[in-house]
């Protein structure tokens, strides 16, 4: 999350607008989903989002291996998920936002099957606004590590096969390559820096998070022109006609299925 936050900070700086005013639709998976509703629904400042991420690392991911293994045997959770839920409730309230949360068998996270939700987001936008062309799509990665060192395990080992399955399921770059080739020029913008160290997702040490931030800043500096081009597109105001159409669409969706007299 800290890498994505660096990119968003630069966009806010260039556009002089908060994140929720830059996008019509925000989608995320796992840590990206948390970031999506912090910014899109609760309009939290970026500094507060980073503070929450660091609190997540110190309070939730600082887990003793033995304690975590015991917890997993009876609750199927290595980390203290209750602590994380309490952190969210403290900042955002305790109300459940979706009915599916009532069903304990319903998957709560799509990260294993859809780690890059960009294509899904495009599909949902087309369902919501079927007659509106896509003007700008921004995809934020959490950083990727490319190792030149070959795995010492044989290609037929169980460890290698399991690793390949997980990597295939969680790969984010295949979706990026597909969208980059299919979408019109200057429509799709992907930011995902290559990091110099394979930092695990549950990293909680401040020095490692600071390292990620620094690498994110260097990446942004190298892609300054790309950021400026994106900021210019995002800064464009909607025309009066577009605003009227959006208002009509909103009212139509709100009152769909109701008798005509009840709409008045």
C-alpha positions as CSV (number, residue, x, y, z in Angstrom):
1,X,0.0,0.0,0.0
2,X,2.8,2.5,0.7
3,X,4.0,2.3,-2.9
4,X,0.6,3.1,-4.3
5,X,0.2,5.9,-1.8
6,X,3.4,7.6,-3.1
7,X,1.9,7.6,-6.6
8,X,-1.4,9.1,-5.4
9,X,0.5,11.8,-3.4
10,X,2.1,12.9,-6.7
11,X,-1.2,13.0,-8.5
12,X,-2.8,15.1,-5.7
13,X,0.2,17.4,-5.8
14,X,-0.1,17.9,-9.6
15,X,-3.8,18.2,-9.9
16,X,-4.5,20.0,-6.6
17,X,-7.5,17.8,-6.0
18,X,-8.2,15.0,-3.5
19,X,-8.2,11.5,-4.8
20,X,-12.0,11.0,-4.6
21,X,-12.5,13.9,-7.0
22,X,-10.2,12.5,-9.6
23,X,-12.0,9.2,-10.3
24,X,-15.6,8.1,-11.0
25,X,-14.9,4.5,-9.9
26,X,-12.3,3.1,-7.5
27,X,-11.6,-0.6,-7.3
28,X,-9.1,-2.7,-5.3
29,X,-8.2,-6.1,-4.0
30,X,-6.8,-7.0,-0.5
31,X,-4.8,-4.0,0.7
32,X,-6.0,-2.1,-2.4
33,X,-9.7,-2.7,-1.4
34,X,-8.9,-1.1,2.0
35,X,-7.3,1.8,0.3
36,X,-10.2,2.2,-2.1
37,X,-12.8,2.6,0.6
38,X,-10.6,4.8,2.7
39,X,-10.1,7.2,-0.1
40,X,-13.3,6.8,-2.2
41,X,-15.9,6.4,0.6
42,X,-14.4,8.0,3.7
43,X,-12.3,10.7,1.8
44,X,-9.4,10.1,4.2
45,X,-6.2,12.2,3.7
46,X,-3.3,10.3,2.3
47,X,-1.2,10.8,5.5
48,X,-4.0,9.2,7.5
49,X,-4.1,6.3,5.2
50,X,-0.4,5.7,5.6
51,X,-0.7,6.0,9.3
52,X,-3.3,3.3,9.2
53,X,-1.1,1.0,7.1
54,X,1.8,1.4,9.5
55,X,-0.5,0.6,12.4
56,X,-1.7,-2.5,10.5
57,X,1.9,-3.6,10.3
58,X,2.8,-3.0,13.9
59,X,-0.4,-4.3,15.5
60,X,-1.4,-7.1,13.2
61,X,1.6,-8.5,11.2
62,X,4.0,-8.5,14.2
63,X,2.9,-12.0,15.0
64,X,4.9,-14.7,16.8
65,X,5.3,-17.7,14.5
66,X,4.3,-20.2,17.2
67,X,1.2,-18.3,18.2
68,X,0.3,-17.7,14.6
69,X,0.6,-21.4,13.8
70,X,-1.6,-22.4,16.7
71,X,-4.2,-19.8,15.7
72,X,-4.3,-21.1,12.2
73,X,-5.1,-24.6,13.4
74,X,-8.3,-23.5,15.0
75,X,-9.3,-20.2,13.3
76,X,-7.7,-20.6,9.8
77,X,-6.0,-17.2,10.3
78,X,-2.3,-16.9,11.0
79,X,-2.6,-13.2,12.0
80,X,-4.9,-11.5,14.5
81,X,-7.8,-10.6,12.2
82,X,-9.9,-9.3,15.1
83,X,-7.3,-6.7,15.8
84,X,-7.5,-5.5,12.2
85,X,-11.3,-5.4,12.3
86,X,-11.1,-3.3,15.5
87,X,-8.7,-0.9,13.8
88,X,-11.1,-0.4,10.9
89,X,-14.1,0.0,13.2
90,X,-12.3,2.6,15.3
91,X,-11.7,4.7,12.2
92,X,-14.7,4.0,10.0
93,X,-17.5,2.7,12.2
94,X,-18.8,-0.8,12.9
95,X,-21.7,-1.1,10.4
96,X,-21.5,-3.8,7.8
97,X,-21.5,-2.3,4.3
98,X,-22.5,-5.4,2.3
99,X,-25.0,-8.2,2.8
100,X,-22.5,-10.8,1.7
101,X,-20.5,-10.2,4.9
102,X,-23.3,-12.0,6.7
103,X,-22.5,-15.3,5.0
104,X,-19.5,-16.9,6.6
105,X,-18.9,-19.1,3.5
106,X,-18.7,-16.1,1.2
107,X,-15.1,-15.3,0.2
108,X,-14.0,-12.0,1.7
109,X,-10.9,-11.4,-0.5
110,X,-10.3,-12.0,-4.2
111,X,-6.6,-11.6,-4.1
112,X,-5.7,-15.2,-4.9
113,X,-7.7,-15.3,-8.1
114,X,-7.8,-11.6,-9.2
115,X,-4.8,-9.8,-7.8
116,X,-5.0,-7.2,-10.5
117,X,-8.7,-6.1,-10.7
118,X,-8.3,-3.6,-13.5
119,X,-10.1,-5.7,-16.1
120,X,-13.0,-6.3,-13.6
121,X,-13.2,-2.6,-12.9
122,X,-13.5,-1.8,-16.6
123,X,-16.3,-4.4,-16.9
124,X,-18.2,-3.0,-13.9
125,X,-17.8,0.5,-15.3
126,X,-19.2,-0.6,-18.6
127,X,-22.2,-2.1,-16.7
128,X,-22.8,1.1,-14.8
129,X,-22.2,3.5,-17.7
130,X,-22.7,1.5,-20.9
131,X,-22.8,4.5,-23.2
132,X,-19.9,6.4,-21.7
133,X,-16.4,5.9,-23.3
134,X,-13.5,5.2,-21.0
135,X,-11.4,8.3,-20.7
136,X,-8.7,7.3,-18.2
137,X,-7.7,4.1,-16.3
138,X,-5.1,4.2,-13.6
139,X,-3.6,1.0,-12.3
140,X,-1.4,1.1,-9.2
141,X,0.8,-1.8,-8.3
142,X,2.5,-2.6,-5.0
143,X,5.9,-3.0,-6.5
144,X,7.4,-6.1,-8.1
145,X,10.7,-7.9,-7.6
146,X,12.5,-9.5,-10.5
147,X,15.1,-12.1,-9.5
148,X,17.8,-13.4,-11.8
149,X,18.7,-16.2,-9.4
150,X,17.3,-19.5,-10.4
151,X,15.5,-21.5,-7.8
152,X,17.6,-24.4,-6.5
153,X,14.6,-26.7,-6.3
154,X,14.0,-29.0,-9.3
155,X,11.3,-28.1,-11.7
156,X,9.4,-31.3,-10.7
157,X,9.5,-30.6,-7.0
158,X,6.3,-30.0,-5.1
159,X,7.7,-26.7,-3.8
160,X,8.3,-25.5,-7.3
161,X,4.9,-26.6,-8.6
162,X,3.1,-25.0,-5.6
163,X,5.1,-21.8,-6.1
164,X,4.3,-21.7,-9.8
165,X,0.5,-22.1,-9.1
166,X,0.6,-19.3,-6.5
167,X,2.6,-17.0,-8.8
168,X,0.3,-17.7,-11.7
169,X,-2.8,-16.9,-9.7
170,X,-1.4,-13.7,-8.2
171,X,0.4,-12.4,-11.2
172,X,-0.6,-8.8,-11.9
173,X,1.5,-8.1,-15.0
174,X,-0.4,-10.4,-17.4
175,X,-3.5,-8.3,-17.0
176,X,-1.4,-5.1,-17.5
177,X,0.1,-6.4,-20.7
178,X,-3.3,-7.3,-22.0
179,X,-4.9,-4.0,-21.2
180,X,-1.9,-2.0,-22.5
181,X,-2.3,-3.7,-25.8
182,X,-6.1,-3.4,-26.1
183,X,-6.9,0.1,-24.8
184,X,-6.5,3.3,-26.9
185,X,-3.3,5.4,-26.4
186,X,-3.2,7.8,-23.5
187,X,-6.1,6.0,-21.8
188,X,-4.4,3.4,-19.6
189,X,-1.7,4.3,-17.1
190,X,0.1,1.6,-15.0
191,X,2.5,2.4,-12.2
192,X,4.3,-0.5,-10.6
193,X,8.0,0.0,-9.7
194,X,10.6,-2.7,-9.8
195,X,11.9,-3.0,-6.2
196,X,15.5,-4.1,-5.4
197,X,14.5,-6.6,-2.7
198,X,11.8,-9.2,-2.4
199,X,9.8,-7.7,0.5
200,X,7.0,-9.9,1.8
201,X,3.4,-8.7,2.0
202,X,3.3,-8.9,5.8
203,X,6.5,-6.8,6.3
204,X,5.9,-4.6,9.3
205,X,9.4,-3.1,10.0
206,X,9.5,0.7,9.6
207,X,12.9,0.6,7.9
208,X,11.6,-1.7,5.2
209,X,8.4,0.4,4.7
210,X,10.7,3.5,4.4
211,X,12.8,1.7,1.8
212,X,9.6,0.9,-0.2
213,X,8.7,4.6,0.0
214,X,12.1,5.7,-1.2
215,X,12.0,3.3,-4.2
216,X,8.5,4.6,-5.0
217,X,9.8,8.2,-5.0
218,X,12.7,7.3,-7.3
219,X,10.2,5.6,-9.7
220,X,8.0,8.6,-9.7
221,X,10.9,10.9,-10.5
222,X,11.9,8.6,-13.5
223,X,8.3,8.8,-14.7
224,X,7.7,12.5,-14.2
225,X,6.4,13.1,-17.7
226,X,4.0,10.2,-17.6
227,X,2.7,11.5,-14.3
228,X,2.2,15.0,-15.7
229,X,0.4,13.6,-18.8
230,X,-2.0,11.6,-16.5
231,X,-2.5,14.7,-14.2
232,X,-3.5,16.8,-17.2
233,X,-6.1,14.2,-18.2
234,X,-7.5,13.8,-14.7
235,X,-7.7,17.6,-14.3
236,X,-10.1,18.0,-17.2
237,X,-13.5,19.2,-16.0
238,X,-16.7,17.5,-17.2
239,X,-18.9,19.5,-19.6
240,X,-22.3,20.7,-18.5
241,X,-23.9,18.1,-20.7
242,X,-21.9,15.3,-19.1
243,X,-22.9,16.5,-15.6
244,X,-26.6,16.6,-16.6
245,X,-26.3,13.1,-18.1
246,X,-24.6,11.8,-14.9
247,X,-27.4,13.3,-12.8
248,X,-30.1,11.8,-14.9
249,X,-28.3,8.4,-14.8
250,X,-28.0,8.6,-11.0
251,X,-31.7,9.4,-10.6
252,X,-32.8,6.7,-13.0
253,X,-30.7,4.1,-11.1
254,X,-32.0,5.3,-7.7
255,X,-35.7,5.1,-8.7
256,X,-35.6,2.1,-11.1
257,X,-38.6,-0.2,-10.5
258,X,-40.6,2.3,-8.5
259,X,-44.0,3.6,-9.7
260,X,-43.9,6.9,-11.6
261,X,-45.9,8.9,-9.0
262,X,-43.4,7.8,-6.3
263,X,-40.6,9.4,-8.2
264,X,-42.0,12.9,-7.9
